[in-house]
Amino acid sequence: HCHRADVPCPLSVMMETVDPAKHIYTLDTNTGIFTHTLSSASITASQSLYSHRFYPNVMVMEVLLVRQVTSEEPVTVTLDSSFTPQSKDIIFESGPDYRGGKHIQGQTTTAEFPGGSCPTVHLIWTPVPPTLTLLPEQTKARWGFILVVANTMDTAQASYDEGLSLMATGDLRPSHEKAWKELWLQSRVEVKGSE
């Protein structure tokens, strides 16, 4: 019998616009990226979520807003968060903020396997604002948010540092997609028989 702890996700947000919009949900199995695209008369907004293939402690949410019409008006999307820093399996307490990131830590109350240990869990994440706005002079803009989950403070901070560094150089998503490409190059499906 195995029990996995329920870990809350600060990147659990629903993207909405004031205008009526069409919602499309896709999972790209080549890159392991889930995308929610919202299209309205004034904007196309894409929210992409992925767990980094090479840095497994790092989860990423990217939001891309693209203006559909020329306008002097700003366009805003809301990010409705369902996150609460609570779990039935982990007793969380606030930790010190780290490099602009929020931090909670806690001890799991039940071992994953009978007789196993109850590890500590650290979450550090980029705070997600309630809204994102495309300014009148902007035709498009992109925002990135990261979440790190680890068993030690040192690992959590090192993973958060790596995520911030990759984001700063623009290599966060490309490094993830490269790792998936390498996995697919090593994979194959063999089919036997004619049916």
N, C-alpha and C positions, 0 to 999 in steps of 0.2 A: 504494500500500500504506500503510495507516494502522495505527498501534499506540497503543492507549490504555493508560496505566499502570494497574496493579492497585493501587487505594488501599484499605487495610484500613479496616473500619468499627467504631469503638468501641461503636456502638449495636446491633451484631449480637448480640442476646441472645435466648435461648429462655425463655419464661415457663412455669413448672410449679408444681403444688400437690402437697401430700402426698396429699390425697384423690383418688380417681379423678375424672377430669374429661372433659367433652366439649370438643373443640377445633373451632372454626369459624374459617375464614380468608376474609376478604372484601376486595375492592378496590372502593372507591367511585370510579367514573370521573368523577363530577361534581365531586369535591373532590380527587382525587389522593391519597386516604388509604388505606393498607393497614392492616387491623385483624386481629389475632389475638385471638379471644375464647375464654376458658376458663371453663367453667361446672361447678361442683361443688355438692354439697349445701349447703356453707357459704358459698360466695363466687362472684361473677361478676367475672372479671378481664379487662380489655380493654387490649391493647397496640396503640397506633396509631403508625404510622410515616409520615412524609411529608417530602418535600423542599419547602421553602417556595416557593410560586409567585412571590412578590414579591421575596424575599431569597434568590436562588438559591445562595448560599454556605452556607445554613443548612439542616441536616437536623434533624428533631425526632422524639423518641420520647416518647409520653405513656402513662402507665399509670394506669388507673382501677380501684380495688378497691371493690366494693359487697357488703356483707354480705347474705346471703340469709336468715339466721335470727338471732333474738335470742340472744346468748350472752355469757357473762362471759369467754370465751376470746379471746385475740388470734388473728388469722388471718394466715398468712404465705405469700407466694409467693416462689419462688426465681427469680432471673434468671441463667441459665447463659450466660456469655459465651464466645464462640468467638474473640474478638478477640486478635490478637497484633500488636504494633507493627512488623510486618515485611512486606515486599513483594519480589517478584522484580524489580520495576521501579524501586524507589525505595530508596536507602540512607538509612534513618531514623536520627536521633539525638534524644535527649530535649532539649526546650527548657525554658525556665523556665515554671513554672505561671503561669497568668494568671487573676486574679479567681476563684480556686477551680477553674479548669479545667486539665486536663492538656494538655500541648503536646508534639507531636513535629514535626520538620521534616526534610526531606531533598531530595536532588537526584534527579530522574528520570535513569535510565541510558540511556534510548532516546528519541529525539525522536518526537513523534506522527506527523510526516510526514518523509520523507527530506530531509535538509538543514535541518530545523527546529531550534529550540533545545530544550534539556533544562531545563525550568523547575524552580524550587524549589517544594516543596509544604509547606504548613503545615496541621496539624490541631490544633484546640483543641476540647476537649469536656468536658462535665459528667461527672464520674466516675459510673459506674453501680454501685450497691452489689450484693452478691450476693443480698440478700433485701429485700423490702418488707413491712411489717407493718401491718395494720389493727388498731388498739388496741381493747380491749373497749368503750370508750365511743364509738367511731366507727362510724357506719353506712356511711360511704364516705370515700375519700380519693383524691387525684390527685397524681401526681408528673410532672415534666417534665424532660427531658434534651435538650441540644442538642449538635450537632456542627457545626463550621465547617471548611470546606476552602477554602484560598485560596493564591495564588501569592506573596503577600508577608505579612510579619508585620503590617504596618499594616492591610491589608485583613482579615486573619484576626481581629485584635483588634477592629476596628470592627464587623465582622459579629457577633462574639461579644457585644459590648456591646449591639448592636441586639437580638439574640436574648434576652439577659437582660432588657433593658428591656421588650420585648413580653411576656415571660413574667411579669414583675412586675406589669404592668398588666392581665394576663388577655387580652391582645389577640393573642397569638401565633397560635393556631388561627383565630380570627375573621378576622384580616388575610389569612391564607392562603386561607380559604374565600371571602372577598370577591374576592380576585384571580382565583380560579377562576371565580366567578360572572360577573365582568366579561369573562373570556375566552369563556365560553359564550354570553353575550349578543351577542358580536360574531361568533359562529360559526353556520354553518348547513350543512345537507346538502340538496343538490338532487337529486331523482330524476326521470329522464326516461323516458317510456314506461310501459306498463302491466304489464310483466312484471318 
